[in-house]
Amino acid sequence: MSQEMRLWTMVLIGWILLIIVVCSFPWWVDAPQWGRVRWIPLLDVVRSPHWLLRDTVANCVLYIPLGFAYTRVRAAHGVTLLCEATIVGLLLSLSCELYQVFSPVRFPSMTDVLMNSVGAFAGASMGGRSAARLERMS
């Protein structure tokens, strides 16, 4: 494994750990709160104050480095790479939101899952384009 590949692997693992910490804090669990789940994506943003819009954008931005780092680690290209990165973002986001179902202070939302997946896709798209530019330059 090249030095660059090791670096991007560490960035990817570190970013995944950061996402897990940010999305799971504070760390205590209770009985599942299924009634607090916001099941319909983007509906909560339309109905709520501006802070939810900021939260939605922040969720997207949080996953961009994940998608970018994933493209630097994987050898796949094109649509396959975009799909893989998006699925990784989706699965990580679903895991975080499932944890939040058991948190008495967090509010799980499908808007978060959607925006996290969009962020992973956007990051993978940027990473794929930057890798293609680097290949053309060398």
N, CA, C and O atoms as a MOPAC input file, in Angstrom:
PM7 MOZYME 1SCF
protein

 N      0.85200 1    -1.17200 1     0.00000 1
 C      0.00000 1     0.00000 1     0.00000 1
 C      0.90100 1     1.24000 1     0.00000 1
 O      1.85600 1     1.32400 1     0.77200 1
 N      0.59100 1     2.17800 1    -0.85600 1
 C      1.39900 1     3.39000 1    -0.96000 1
 C      1.17900 1     4.29800 1     0.25000 1
 O      0.20200 1     4.16100 1     0.98700 1
 N      2.10300 1     5.21400 1     0.42700 1
 C      2.01200 1     6.17600 1     1.52600 1
 C      0.73900 1     7.02100 1     1.40600 1
 O      0.06900 1     7.29200 1     2.40200 1
 N      0.41400 1     7.43100 1     0.17400 1
 C     -0.79600 1     8.23000 1    -0.04800 1
 C     -2.04900 1     7.43000 1     0.30300 1
 O     -2.98000 1     7.96400 1     0.90600 1
 N     -2.07200 1     6.14900 1    -0.07200 1
 C     -3.22700 1     5.30100 1     0.22900 1
 C     -3.39100 1     5.12600 1     1.74100 1
 O     -4.51100 1     5.15000 1     2.25200 1
 N     -2.28300 1     4.95300 1     2.44900 1
 C     -2.34500 1     4.82900 1     3.90700 1
 C     -2.89400 1     6.10400 1     4.54100 1
 O     -3.70500 1     6.05300 1     5.46600 1
 N     -2.44200 1     7.23600 1     4.03400 1
 C     -2.91800 1     8.51400 1     4.55500 1
 C     -4.42300 1     8.65600 1     4.35200 1
 O     -5.13800 1     9.01500 1     5.28700 1
 N     -4.91300 1     8.38000 1     3.14500 1
 C     -6.34900 1     8.50800 1     2.87300 1
 C     -7.16000 1     7.48200 1     3.65200 1
 O     -8.29400 1     7.75900 1     4.04200 1
 N     -6.59400 1     6.30100 1     3.88500 1
 C     -7.28700 1     5.30300 1     4.70300 1
 C     -7.43300 1     5.80800 1     6.13600 1
 O     -8.48500 1     5.64500 1     6.75300 1
 N     -6.38100 1     6.41800 1     6.65900 1
 C     -6.45800 1     6.97700 1     8.01100 1
 C     -7.45500 1     8.13000 1     8.06900 1
 O     -8.19400 1     8.25800 1     9.04600 1
 N     -7.48500 1     8.97000 1     7.03600 1
 C     -8.45200 1    10.07400 1     6.98500 1
 C     -9.87600 1     9.51100 1     6.97400 1
 O    -10.74500 1     9.99600 1     7.69800 1
 N    -10.10600 1     8.48700 1     6.15200 1
 C    -11.44600 1     7.87800 1     6.06700 1
 C    -11.87400 1     7.29000 1     7.41100 1
 O    -12.98500 1     7.54500 1     7.87700 1
 N    -11.00600 1     6.51500 1     8.02400 1
 C    -11.33900 1     5.90500 1     9.32100 1
 C    -11.54700 1     6.98700 1    10.38100 1
 O    -12.48800 1     6.91500 1    11.17100 1
 N    -10.67500 1     7.98000 1    10.39600 1
 C    -10.82100 1     9.07300 1    11.35800 1
 C    -12.11500 1     9.83700 1    11.17500 1
 O    -12.76600 1    10.21500 1    12.14900 1
 N    -12.49100 1    10.06600 1     9.91600 1
 C    -13.73000 1    10.81600 1     9.66400 1
 C    -14.95600 1     9.99900 1    10.06700 1
 O    -15.92300 1    10.54500 1    10.59900 1
 N    -14.91500 1     8.69400 1     9.81400 1
 C    -16.02200 1     7.82900 1    10.24700 1
 C    -16.15800 1     7.88600 1    11.76500 1
 O    -17.26700 1     7.99300 1    12.28900 1
 N    -15.03200 1     7.81500 1    12.47100 1
 C    -15.08100 1     7.89300 1    13.93700 1
 C    -15.61000 1     9.25100 1    14.40200 1
 O    -16.38700 1     9.32100 1    15.35400 1
 N    -15.19600 1    10.31700 1    13.74000 1
 C    -15.70400 1    11.64600 1    14.07900 1
 C    -17.22000 1    11.72100 1    13.89900 1
 O    -17.92600 1    12.25800 1    14.75300 1
 N    -17.70900 1    11.18500 1    12.79500 1
 C    -19.15800 1    11.18500 1    12.54600 1
 C    -19.88000 1    10.40900 1    13.64000 1
 O    -20.91500 1    10.85600 1    14.13400 1
 N    -19.34900 1     9.26100 1    14.02100 1
 C    -19.98600 1     8.44700 1    15.06200 1
 C    -20.03800 1     9.21600 1    16.38100 1
 O    -21.06100 1     9.19900 1    17.06600 1
 N    -18.95600 1     9.88100 1    16.73800 1
 C    -18.92700 1    10.64000 1    17.99500 1
 C    -19.91900 1    11.80100 1    17.94200 1
 O    -20.69700 1    12.00200 1    18.87500 1
 N    -19.88900 1    12.56300 1    16.84800 1
 C    -20.77200 1    13.72800 1    16.73000 1
 C    -22.24400 1    13.31400 1    16.73800 1
 O    -23.07600 1    13.97300 1    17.36200 1
 N    -22.55500 1    12.23400 1    16.05400 1
 C    -23.95900 1    11.83000 1    15.91900 1
 C    -24.48600 1    11.04700 1    17.11700 1
 O    -25.69500 1    10.85100 1    17.23600 1
 N    -23.61200 1    10.60000 1    17.99800 1
 C    -24.08100 1     9.79000 1    19.11700 1
 C    -24.00100 1    10.51200 1    20.45900 1
 O    -24.49300 1    10.00000 1    21.46500 1
 N    -23.39100 1    11.68800 1    20.48800 1
 C    -23.26800 1    12.40800 1    21.75400 1
 C    -24.59500 1    13.00200 1    22.16000 1
 O    -25.30000 1    13.47400 1    21.26800 1
 N    -24.99900 1    13.02800 1    23.38000 1
 C    -24.40000 1    12.43300 1    24.56900 1
 C    -24.63000 1    10.92900 1    24.61500 1
 O    -25.57700 1    10.41100 1    24.02200 1
 N    -23.76300 1    10.25000 1    25.31800 1
 C    -23.74300 1     8.78700 1    25.27700 1
 C    -24.53600 1     8.15100 1    26.40200 1
 O    -23.96300 1     7.65500 1    27.37300 1
 N    -25.81900 1     8.16500 1    26.27500 1
 C    -26.65000 1     7.33600 1    27.14400 1
 C    -27.86800 1     6.91100 1    26.36000 1
 O    -28.33000 1     7.60200 1    25.45100 1
 N    -28.37300 1     5.75300 1    26.74000 1
 C    -29.51200 1     5.19600 1    26.01500 1
 C    -30.66800 1     4.97800 1    26.97600 1
 O    -30.50300 1     4.90800 1    28.19400 1
 N    -31.83200 1     4.87400 1    26.37900 1
 C    -33.06800 1     4.70100 1    27.13200 1
 C    -33.96000 1     3.79000 1    26.29000 1
 O    -33.50500 1     3.19400 1    25.31400 1
 N    -35.18800 1     3.69100 1    26.66300 1
 C    -36.14400 1     2.92400 1    25.86200 1
 C    -36.27700 1     3.56800 1    24.47800 1
 O    -36.13500 1     4.78400 1    24.35000 1
 N    -36.54400 1     2.78200 1    23.46200 1
 C    -36.66400 1     3.36200 1    22.11100 1
 C    -37.77000 1     4.41600 1    22.04500 1
 O    -38.83700 1     4.27000 1    22.64000 1
 N    -37.47800 1     5.47600 1    21.30400 1
 C    -38.39100 1     6.60700 1    21.14700 1
 C    -38.90900 1     6.64900 1    19.70500 1
 O    -38.68600 1     7.63900 1    19.00800 1
 N    -39.57900 1     5.61900 1    19.25200 1
 C    -40.02500 1     5.53500 1    17.86000 1
 C    -40.97700 1     6.66100 1    17.48000 1
 O    -41.04700 1     7.04800 1    16.31300 1
 N    -41.70700 1     7.18500 1    18.45000 1
 C    -42.64000 1     8.26900 1    18.16700 1
 C    -41.96600 1     9.58200 1    17.80400 1
 O    -42.60800 1    10.47000 1    17.24300 1
 N    -40.67400 1     9.72200 1    18.11600 1
 C    -39.94900 1    10.95000 1    17.79800 1
 C    -39.26600 1    10.90900 1    16.43500 1
 O    -38.70200 1    11.91200 1    15.99800 1
 N    -39.30900 1     9.78000 1    15.76900 1
 C    -38.64200 1     9.67000 1    14.47000 1
 C    -39.40500 1    10.50400 1    13.44800 1
 O    -40.62600 1    10.40300 1    13.33000 1
 N    -38.67800 1    11.31500 1    12.72400 1
 C    -39.26900 1    12.10300 1    11.62800 1
 C    -39.08500 1    11.28700 1    10.36000 1
 O    -38.00400 1    11.27600 1     9.77100 1
 N    -40.13500 1    10.61100 1     9.94500 1
 C    -40.04800 1     9.61100 1     8.87900 1
 C    -40.01400 1    10.19700 1     7.47100 1
 O    -39.42400 1     9.59200 1     6.57500 1
 N    -40.62000 1    11.34200 1     7.25500 1
 C    -40.72000 1    11.89400 1     5.90000 1
 C    -39.60000 1    12.91600 1     5.69800 1
 O    -39.58400 1    13.96000 1     6.35000 1
 N    -38.66300 1    12.61400 1     4.79300 1
 C    -37.53200 1    13.52000 1     4.58400 1
 C    -37.98700 1    14.90900 1     4.13100 1
 O    -38.92600 1    15.05500 1     3.34800 1
 N    -37.29800 1    15.91100 1     4.64500 1
 C    -37.45900 1    17.33000 1     4.31100 1
 C    -38.74000 1    17.95800 1     4.83400 1
 O    -38.85100 1    19.18400 1     4.83300 1
 N    -39.70500 1    17.17600 1     5.27600 1
 C    -40.94400 1    17.74800 1     5.80300 1
 C    -40.66600 1    18.53700 1     7.07700 1
 O    -41.25300 1    19.59800 1     7.29100 1
 N    -39.77900 1    18.02900 1     7.92100 1
 C    -39.46300 1    18.74300 1     9.16000 1
 C    -38.75700 1    20.06600 1     8.88400 1
 O    -38.91200 1    21.01100 1     9.65800 1
 N    -37.99200 1    20.15700 1     7.81000 1
 C    -37.30700 1    21.40400 1     7.46800 1
 C    -38.31500 1    22.44500 1     6.99000 1
 O    -38.21100 1    23.62000 1     7.34000 1
 N    -39.27900 1    22.01700 1     6.19800 1
 C    -40.28800 1    22.93000 1     5.66800 1
 C    -41.14100 1    23.50800 1     6.80300 1
 O    -41.52000 1    24.67800 1     6.77200 1
 N    -41.43300 1    22.67800 1     7.79600 1
 C    -42.32400 1    23.09900 1     8.87900 1
 C    -41.63100 1    23.80200 1    10.03100 1
 O    -42.30900 1    24.37200 1    10.88500 1
 N    -40.31000 1    23.78300 1    10.08800 1
 C    -39.65100 1    24.26700 1    11.29200 1
 C    -38.81200 1    25.51800 1    11.07300 1
 O    -38.66300 1    26.00900 1     9.95400 1
 N    -38.27600 1    26.01100 1    12.17000 1
 C    -37.50000 1    27.25500 1    12.09900 1
 C    -36.18200 1    27.07400 1    11.34700 1
 O    -35.83000 1    25.98100 1    10.90200 1
 N    -35.47600 1    28.18800 1    11.22800 1
 C    -34.24800 1    28.21900 1    10.42900 1
 C    -33.14200 1    27.32100 1    10.95600 1
 O    -32.29500 1    26.88500 1    10.17600 1
 N    -33.11900 1    27.03000 1    12.24100 1
 C    -32.03200 1    26.20600 1    12.76200 1
 C    -32.05300 1    24.81600 1    12.14900 1
 O    -31.00000 1    24.19700 1    11.99600 1
 N    -33.22300 1    24.31400 1    11.79700 1
 C    -33.27000 1    22.99700 1    11.14600 1
 C    -32.68900 1    23.05700 1     9.74300 1
 O    -32.10000 1    22.08100 1     9.28000 1
 N    -32.84300 1    24.18000 1     9.06300 1
 C    -32.23000 1    24.33500 1     7.74900 1
 C    -30.70900 1    24.31600 1     7.89200 1
 O    -30.01700 1    23.67700 1     7.10000 1
 N    -30.19700 1    25.00800 1     8.89200 1
 C    -28.74600 1    24.97000 1     9.14500 1
 C    -28.30100 1    23.56300 1     9.49200 1
 O    -27.24700 1    23.11800 1     9.03900 1
 N    -29.08800 1    22.85800 1    10.28600 1
 C    -28.77300 1    21.48000 1    10.66300 1
 C    -28.75400 1    20.58300 1     9.42700 1
 O    -27.90400 1    19.70000 1     9.30900 1
 N    -29.68400 1    20.80900 1     8.51600 1
 C    -29.75000 1    20.02700 1     7.29000 1
 C    -28.51600 1    20.24200 1     6.42900 1
 O    -27.94000 1    19.28600 1     5.91000 1
 N    -28.11400 1    21.49000 1     6.27800 1
 C    -26.91000 1    21.80800 1     5.50700 1
 C    -25.68100 1    21.22600 1     6.20500 1
 O    -24.79900 1    20.67700 1     5.54400 1
 N    -25.61500 1    21.33900 1     7.52300 1
 C    -24.48600 1    20.79900 1     8.28000 1
 C    -24.38900 1    19.28400 1     8.10500 1
 O    -23.28600 1    18.74800 1     7.99700 1
 N    -25.52400 1    18.59000 1     8.07600 1
 C    -25.51300 1    17.14600 1     7.85400 1
 C    -24.91100 1    16.79800 1     6.50100 1
 O    -24.14300 1    15.84300 1     6.38500 1
 N    -25.25000 1    17.55400 1     5.50400 1
 C    -24.70400 1    17.32800 1     4.16700 1
 C    -23.19600 1    17.56800 1     4.16200 1
 O    -22.42900 1    16.74800 1     3.65700 1
 N    -22.78200 1    18.69600 1     4.72800 1
 C    -21.36400 1    19.06600 1     4.73800 1
 C    -20.52900 1    18.07100 1     5.55200 1
 O    -19.38200 1    17.79800 1     5.19800 1
 N    -21.08400 1    17.53300 1     6.62500 1
 C    -20.37200 1    16.56700 1     7.46000 1
 C    -19.95500 1    15.31800 1     6.69000 1
 O    -18.92200 1    14.72300 1     6.99600 1
 N    -20.73700 1    14.91800 1     5.70600 1
 C    -20.46200 1    13.68200 1     4.97400 1
 C    -19.67000 1    13.89600 1     3.68200 1
 O    -19.28300 1    12.91900 1     3.04200 1
 N    -19.42100 1    15.13600 1     3.28300 1
 C    -18.63200 1    15.37800 1     2.07100 1
 C    -17.21400 1    14.81900 1     2.21000 1
 O    -16.74800 1    14.14600 1     1.29000 1
 N    -16.51000 1    15.06500 1     3.31300 1
 C    -15.16900 1    14.47800 1     3.44200 1
 C    -15.18100 1    12.94600 1     3.44800 1
 O    -14.22800 1    12.31600 1     2.99100 1
 N    -16.25000 1    12.35300 1     3.96000 1
 C    -16.37000 1    10.89800 1     3.93200 1
 C    -16.37100 1    10.39800 1     2.49200 1
 O    -15.61000 1     9.49400 1     2.14600 1
 N    -17.21700 1    10.97800 1     1.65800 1
 C    -17.28200 1    10.56800 1     0.25500 1
 C    -15.98500 1    10.83400 1    -0.47700 1
 O    -15.54800 1    10.02000 1    -1.29000 1
 N    -15.36100 1    11.97400 1    -0.19300 1
 C    -14.10200 1    12.32700 1    -0.83900 1
 C    -13.00900 1    11.32800 1    -0.47300 1
 O    -12.32100 1    10.80300 1    -1.34800 1
 N    -12.85400 1    11.06900 1     0.82700 1
 C    -11.81800 1    10.13600 1     1.28000 1
 C    -12.08900 1     8.72600 1     0.75800 1
 O    -11.15500 1     7.99200 1     0.43500 1
 N    -13.35800 1     8.35000 1     0.67500 1
 C    -13.69000 1     7.01600 1     0.15900 1
 C    -13.19800 1     6.85900 1    -1.27700 1
 O    -12.69100 1     5.79800 1    -1.64100 1
 N    -13.34000 1     7.89000 1    -2.09100 1
 C    -12.88900 1     7.79100 1    -3.48800 1
 C    -11.38100 1     7.67500 1    -3.57600 1
 O    -10.85900 1     7.06600 1    -4.50900 1
 N    -10.67800 1     8.24800 1    -2.62200 1
 C     -9.21800 1     8.18500 1    -2.63800 1
 C     -8.70900 1     6.81600 1    -2.20200 1
 O     -7.59100 1     6.42900 1    -2.54300 1
 N     -9.52900 1     6.08000 1    -1.44700 1
 C     -9.11900 1     4.76300 1    -0.95100 1
 C     -9.48800 1     3.65400 1    -1.93500 1
 O     -8.72600 1     2.70400 1    -2.11500 1
 N    -10.63700 1     3.77200 1    -2.56300 1
 C    -11.13100 1     2.71200 1    -3.44400 1
 C    -10.52500 1     2.80700 1    -4.83900 1
 O    -10.18100 1     3.88900 1    -5.31500 1
 N    -10.40500 1     1.64900 1    -5.48000 1
 C     -9.84100 1     1.60200 1    -6.83300 1
 C    -10.91900 1     1.70500 1    -7.91600 1
 O    -10.59900 1     1.82500 1    -9.09900 1
 N    -12.18000 1     1.66000 1    -7.52100 1
 C    -13.27400 1     1.72200 1    -8.50100 1
 C    -13.34400 1     3.12100 1    -9.11200 1
 O    -12.76900 1     4.07200 1    -8.58400 1
 N    -14.05400 1     3.22700 1   -10.22900 1
 C    -14.20800 1     4.51300 1   -10.91700 1
 C    -15.65400 1     4.70500 1   -11.34100 1
 O    -16.43900 1     3.75800 1   -11.37000 1
 N    -15.99000 1     5.93200 1   -11.66600 1
 C    -17.27100 1     6.26000 1   -12.27500 1
 C    -18.46600 1     6.02300 1   -11.37300 1
 O    -18.43400 1     6.28600 1   -10.17100 1
 N    -19.51700 1     5.51900 1   -11.99000 1
 C    -20.79800 1     5.32100 1   -11.30700 1
 C    -20.66500 1     4.33800 1   -10.15400 1
 O    -21.29000 1     4.51500 1    -9.10800 1
 N    -19.85300 1     3.30200 1   -10.34100 1
 C    -19.66000 1     2.31100 1    -9.27900 1
 C    -19.12900 1     2.98500 1    -8.01400 1
 O    -19.61300 1     2.72400 1    -6.91300 1
 N    -18.15000 1     3.83600 1    -8.18100 1
 C    -17.55000 1     4.53400 1    -7.04900 1
 C    -18.56000 1     5.46000 1    -6.37300 1
 O    -18.63500 1     5.50700 1    -5.14500 1
 N    -19.32600 1     6.18600 1    -7.16000 1
 C    -20.34600 1     7.07900 1    -6.59700 1
 C    -21.39000 1     6.28800 1    -5.81500 1
 O    -21.79600 1     6.69200 1    -4.72500 1
 N    -21.81700 1     5.16500 1    -6.37300 1
 C    -22.81000 1     4.33400 1    -5.68700 1
 C    -22.24700 1     3.76500 1    -4.38600 1
 O    -22.92300 1     3.78000 1    -3.35700 1
 N    -21.01800 1     3.26500 1    -4.42900 1
 C    -20.40900 1     2.71000 1    -3.22200 1
 C    -20.30000 1     3.76100 1    -2.12300 1
 O    -20.68300 1     3.50700 1    -0.98100 1
 N    -19.78500 1     4.92900 1    -2.45700 1
 C    -19.61600 1     5.98800 1    -1.46100 1
 C    -20.96400 1     6.41700 1    -0.88900 1
 O    -21.08300 1     6.65600 1     0.31300 1
 N    -21.96700 1     6.51400 1    -1.73700 1
 C    -23.30100 1     6.90200 1    -1.27400 1
 C    -23.87700 1     5.84000 1    -0.35000 1
 O    -24.50300 1     6.17000 1     0.65700 1
 N    -23.67300 1     4.57400 1    -0.67800 1
 C    -24.17400 1     3.48600 1     0.16800 1
 C    -23.44700 1     3.47400 1     1.51200 1
 O    -24.07200 1     3.25200 1     2.54900 1
 N    -22.14400 1     3.70900 1     1.50600 1
 C    -21.40000 1     3.79200 1     2.76900 1
 C    -21.96500 1     4.92000 1     3.62300 1
 O    -22.19800 1     4.73500 1     4.81800 1
 N    -22.18800 1     6.09300 1     3.01900 1
 C    -22.78300 1     7.20800 1     3.74600 1
 C    -24.17300 1     6.88100 1     4.26100 1
 O    -24.51600 1     7.21900 1     5.39400 1
 N    -24.97000 1     6.22500 1     3.43300 1
 C    -26.33200 1     5.83300 1     3.82200 1
 C    -26.30600 1     4.88100 1     5.01200 1
 O    -27.04400 1     5.07600 1     5.97800 1
 N    -25.46200 1     3.85700 1     4.95000 1
 C    -25.41400 1     2.86900 1     6.03800 1
 C    -24.89400 1     3.48200 1     7.33800 1
 O    -25.40500 1     3.18300 1     8.41700 1
 N    -23.88100 1     4.33500 1     7.23200 1
 C    -23.37200 1     4.99900 1     8.43000 1
 C    -24.44200 1     5.91300 1     9.01700 1
 O    -24.63000 1     5.95100 1    10.23300 1
 N    -25.13400 1     6.64300 1     8.16600 1
 C    -26.18100 1     7.54100 1     8.62400 1
 C    -27.34000 1     6.77700 1     9.26800 1
 O    -27.84100 1     7.17600 1    10.31900 1
 N    -27.75900 1     5.69400 1     8.64500 1
 C    -28.83400 1     4.87500 1     9.23000 1
 C    -28.42900 1     4.33400 1    10.59500 1
 O    -29.24700 1     4.28100 1    11.51400 1
 N    -27.17100 1     3.93400 1    10.72800 1
 C    -26.68100 1     3.43600 1    12.02100 1
 C    -26.74100 1     4.52800 1    13.08100 1
 O    -27.17300 1     4.28600 1    14.20800 1
 N    -26.31000 1     5.71700 1    12.72000 1
 C    -26.34300 1     6.83800 1    13.66800 1
 C    -27.77300 1     7.19400 1    14.05800 1
 O    -28.06000 1     7.43900 1    15.23000 1
 N    -28.65700 1     7.22000 1    13.08400 1
 C    -30.05400 1     7.56600 1    13.37800 1
 C    -30.72900 1     6.46500 1    14.20400 1
 O    -31.57400 1     6.75900 1    15.05000 1
 N    -30.36600 1     5.21200 1    13.96800 1
 C    -30.91600 1     4.12000 1    14.78300 1
 C    -30.46900 1     4.27600 1    16.23100 1
 O    -31.26100 1     4.07100 1    17.15100 1
 N    -29.22000 1     4.63200 1    16.43700 1
 C    -28.75800 1     4.90100 1    17.79800 1
 C    -29.59800 1     6.01300 1    18.42900 1
 O    -29.97500 1     5.92100 1    19.59700 1
 N    -29.88800 1     7.05100 1    17.66600 1
 C    -30.63700 1     8.18700 1    18.19100 1
 C    -32.06200 1     7.81600 1    18.59200 1
 O    -32.66800 1     8.51100 1    19.40800 1
 N    -32.60100 1     6.74900 1    18.04100 1
 C    -33.92500 1     6.27500 1    18.46300 1
 C    -33.89300 1     5.91000 1    19.95000 1
 O    -34.89600 1     6.05400 1    20.64900 1
 N    -32.74000 1     5.44000 1    20.42700 1
 C    -32.60100 1     5.01500 1    21.81600 1
 C    -32.04900 1     6.11700 1    22.72200 1
 O    -31.83200 1     5.88900 1    23.91200 1
 N    -31.82500 1     7.29200 1    22.17200 1
 C    -31.31700 1     8.41400 1    22.95800 1
 C    -32.48000 1     9.29100 1    23.39500 1
 O    -33.31100 1     9.67500 1    22.57200 1
 N    -32.54700 1     9.61200 1    24.68500 1
 C    -33.66000 1    10.43800 1    25.15500 1
 C    -33.55800 1    11.90800 1    24.74000 1
 O    -34.51800 1    12.65800 1    24.91400 1
 N    -32.42200 1    12.33200 1    24.19700 1
 C    -32.24900 1    13.74400 1    23.85800 1
 C    -32.02200 1    14.00800 1    22.37500 1
 O    -31.89000 1    15.16300 1    21.97100 1
 N    -31.97600 1    12.97000 1    21.56700 1
 C    -31.73300 1    13.14000 1    20.12900 1
 C    -33.03200 1    12.88900 1    19.36700 1
 O    -33.92900 1    12.19900 1    19.85100 1
 N    -33.11600 1    13.46100 1    18.16500 1
 C    -34.31300 1    13.32700 1    17.34300 1
 C    -33.93100 1    12.73900 1    15.98900 1
 O    -33.46300 1    13.46500 1    15.11200 1
 N    -34.12400 1    11.44200 1    15.81100 1
 C    -33.77400 1    10.81800 1    14.53300 1
 C    -34.66100 1    11.32700 1    13.40300 1
 O    -35.85900 1    11.55000 1    13.58100 1
 N    -34.04700 1    11.50600 1    12.24100 1
 C    -34.77200 1    12.09500 1    11.12600 1
 C    -34.30500 1    11.49500 1     9.80800 1
 O    -33.10900 1    11.30700 1     9.58400 1
 N    -35.25100 1    11.20400 1     8.95400 1
 C    -34.90500 1    10.72100 1     7.61800 1
 C    -34.31700 1    11.85100 1     6.76300 1
 O    -33.64500 1    11.59000 1     5.76500 1
 N    -34.56700 1    13.09700 1     7.15200 1
 C    -33.91700 1    14.21900 1     6.47300 1
 C    -32.40600 1    14.12200 1     6.67000 1
 O    -31.63500 1    14.36300 1     5.74100 1
 N    -31.99000 1    13.76700 1     7.88700 1
 C    -30.56200 1    13.59600 1     8.15200 1
 C    -29.97800 1    12.49000 1     7.28000 1
 O    -28.90100 1    12.65000 1     6.70600 1
 N    -30.68300 1    11.37800 1     7.18300 1
 C    -30.20500 1    10.25400 1     6.35800 1
 C    -30.07600 1    10.69500 1     4.90500 1
 O    -29.07400 1    10.40800 1     4.25100 1
 N    -31.07600 1    11.38000 1     4.41100 1
 C    -31.04600 1    11.85500 1     3.02200 1
 C    -29.88500 1    12.82000 1     2.79600 1
 O    -29.11900 1    12.66300 1     1.84500 1
 N    -29.75700 1    13.80600 1     3.65900 1
 C    -28.71200 1    14.81500 1     3.46900 1
 C    -27.31800 1    14.24500 1     3.68100 1
 O    -26.37300 1    14.66500 1     3.01200 1
 N    -27.17200 1    13.29400 1     4.60300 1
 C    -25.88100 1    12.63900 1     4.77800 1
 C    -25.50200 1    11.85800 1     3.52300 1
 O    -24.34300 1    11.87200 1     3.10700 1
 N    -26.46800 1    11.18300 1     2.92600 1
 C    -26.21300 1    10.43200 1     1.69200 1
 C    -25.86800 1    11.38400 1     0.54700 1
 O    -24.97500 1    11.10100 1    -0.25200 1
 N    -26.56900 1    12.49800 1     0.47200 1
 C    -26.26400 1    13.50500 1    -0.55100 1
 C    -24.84000 1    14.04000 1    -0.34900 1
 O    -24.10300 1    14.23200 1    -1.31600 1
 N    -24.46300 1    14.27700 1     0.89700 1
 C    -23.11100 1    14.74300 1     1.19100 1
 C    -22.05300 1    13.73400 1     0.78300 1
 O    -21.03300 1    14.10600 1     0.20400 1
 N    -22.28500 1    12.45600 1     1.07900 1
 C    -21.32900 1    11.41200 1     0.67900 1
 C    -21.23200 1    11.34200 1    -0.83800 1
 O    -20.13900 1    11.18300 1    -1.38100 1
 N    -22.36300 1    11.46000 1    -1.52600 1
 C    -22.37000 1    11.46500 1    -2.99100 1
 C    -21.59200 1    12.66100 1    -3.53100 1
 O    -20.78600 1    12.52100 1    -4.45100 1
 N    -21.83600 1    13.83200 1    -2.95800 1
 C    -21.15200 1    15.04700 1    -3.42100 1
 C    -19.64600 1    14.93500 1    -3.19000 1
 O    -18.85400 1    15.30700 1    -4.05600 1
 N    -19.25300 1    14.42900 1    -2.03500 1
 C    -17.83400 1    14.25700 1    -1.74800 1
 C    -17.18100 1    13.26100 1    -2.69300 1
 O    -16.05600 1    13.47200 1    -3.14600 1
 N    -17.89300 1    12.17000 1    -2.99300 1
 C    -17.36500 1    11.18300 1    -3.93100 1
 C    -17.24400 1    11.76700 1    -5.32900 1
 O    -16.29100 1    11.47900 1    -6.05200 1
 N    -18.20500 1    12.58000 1    -5.70100 1
 C    -18.15700 1    13.22800 1    -7.00800 1
 C    -16.94700 1    14.15300 1    -7.10100 1
 O    -16.23400 1    14.15000 1    -8.10400 1
 N    -16.71900 1    14.94000 1    -6.06000 1
 C    -15.55100 1    15.82600 1    -6.03000 1
 C    -14.25700 1    15.02200 1    -6.02800 1
 O    -13.30600 1    15.36200 1    -6.73200 1
 N    -14.22400 1    13.96400 1    -5.24100 1
 C    -13.02900 1    13.12800 1    -5.17300 1
 C    -12.73100 1    12.44000 1    -6.48500 1
 O    -11.57200 1    12.32900 1    -6.88400 1
 N    -13.77400 1    11.97600 1    -7.16000 1
 C    -13.58600 1    11.34300 1    -8.46400 1
 C    -13.05300 1    12.31500 1    -9.49400 1
 O    -12.17300 1    11.96800 1   -10.28200 1
 N    -13.57900 1    13.53400 1    -9.49600 1
 C    -13.10200 1    14.55100 1   -10.44000 1
 C    -11.66100 1    14.95900 1   -10.14400 1
 O    -10.86400 1    15.15000 1   -11.06200 1
 N    -11.33400 1    15.09100 1    -8.86700 1
 C     -9.96000 1    15.49200 1    -8.53800 1
 C     -8.97600 1    14.38900 1    -8.87500 1
 O     -7.85600 1    14.67200 1    -9.30100 1
 N     -9.37100 1    13.13200 1    -8.69000 1
 C     -8.49700 1    12.01000 1    -9.04800 1
 C     -8.28700 1    11.97500 1   -10.56400 1
 O     -7.17900 1    11.71100 1   -11.03200 1
 N     -9.33500 1    12.23700 1   -11.31900 1
 C     -9.21600 1    12.24600 1   -12.78300 1
 C     -8.28100 1    13.36600 1   -13.23200 1
 O     -7.48900 1    13.17500 1   -14.15500 1
 N     -8.36400 1    14.53200 1   -12.58900 1
 C     -7.46400 1    15.64800 1   -12.93000 1
 C     -6.01000 1    15.29900 1   -12.60800 1
 O     -5.10000 1    15.60100 1   -13.38000 1
 N     -5.80900 1    14.66300 1   -11.46400 1
 C     -4.43900 1    14.27200 1   -11.08400 1
 C     -3.85900 1    13.26700 1   -12.07300 1
 O     -2.67800 1    13.33400 1   -12.41400 1
 N     -4.68800 1    12.34300 1   -12.53000 1
 C     -4.21900 1    11.34600 1   -13.50600 1
 C     -3.85400 1    12.02200 1   -14.82700 1
 O     -2.86000 1    11.65500 1   -15.45300 1
 N     -4.64200 1    13.00000 1   -15.25200 1
 C     -4.33900 1    13.70300 1   -16.50200 1
 C     -3.04800 1    14.51000 1   -16.39100 1
 O     -2.30400 1    14.64200 1   -17.36300 1
 N     -2.78800 1    15.05000 1   -15.19900 1
 C     -1.59400 1    15.87400 1   -15.01200 1
 C     -0.31300 1    15.04800 1   -14.96800 1
 O      0.76200 1    15.54600 1   -15.30000 1
 N     -0.42700 1    13.79900 1   -14.56200 1
 C      0.80000 1    12.98600 1   -14.44700 1
 C      1.11400 1    12.18900 1   -15.68500 1
 O      2.11100 1    11.46800 1   -15.72000 1

